[in-house]
Amino acid sequence: MPVLAMIGSLVGALVDLGGPGHYVHWGFIQISWGNLIVIGLMAIVFILAIALPFPHRGGDDQ
């Protein structure tokens, strides 16, 4: 069995997908915790991509 499949099985065993979903309510906005976490991680990656310096080669100043 490939290593990635085993890791996926172990991670999948930690999350119970058989129960009801968990949601966050803000007035008329309703979003699941999973989607909120993914959106938060995407925002963090976006901010880091802007904040971190872009790699460039040294010596060539054009």
C-alpha positions in Angstrom: 0.0 0.0 0.0 1.5 3.4 -0.9 2.5 5.7 1.9 0.2 8.5 0.8 -2.8 6.2 0.9 -1.9 5.0 4.4 -1.5 8.6 5.6 -4.8 9.5 4.0 -6.5 6.6 5.7 -5.1 7.6 9.1 -6.1 11.2 8.7 -9.6 10.2 7.5 -10.1 8.0 10.5 -9.6 11.1 12.8 -12.5 13.0 11.2 -16.1 11.8 11.8 -18.0 12.6 8.6 -21.0 10.6 9.6 -22.5 13.1 12.0 -24.2 16.4 11.4 -22.2 19.4 10.1 -21.0 22.2 12.3 -21.7 25.7 11.1 -20.9 29.3 12.1 -23.8 31.7 12.0 -23.3 35.5 11.5 -26.7 37.0 10.9 -27.6 35.9 7.4 -24.2 34.3 6.8 -23.9 30.6 7.4 -20.6 28.7 6.7 -19.2 25.4 7.8 -16.2 25.3 10.0 -14.2 23.3 7.4 -14.8 26.0 4.7 -14.0 28.8 7.2 -10.7 27.1 8.0 -9.8 26.7 4.3 -10.7 30.3 3.6 -8.6 31.4 6.6 -5.6 29.4 5.4 -5.9 30.8 1.9 -5.9 34.3 3.3 -2.8 33.6 5.3 -1.0 32.2 2.3 -2.0 35.2 0.2 -0.8 37.7 2.9 2.5 35.8 3.2 2.9 35.8 -0.6 2.6 39.6 -0.6 4.7 40.2 2.5 7.7 37.9 1.9 10.4 39.2 -0.5 10.4 37.9 -4.0 13.6 35.8 -4.6 15.9 37.3 -7.3 19.3 36.6 -8.6 22.1 38.6 -7.1 24.6 40.5 -9.3 22.3 41.5 -12.2 20.9 44.9 -11.6 18.8 45.6 -14.6 
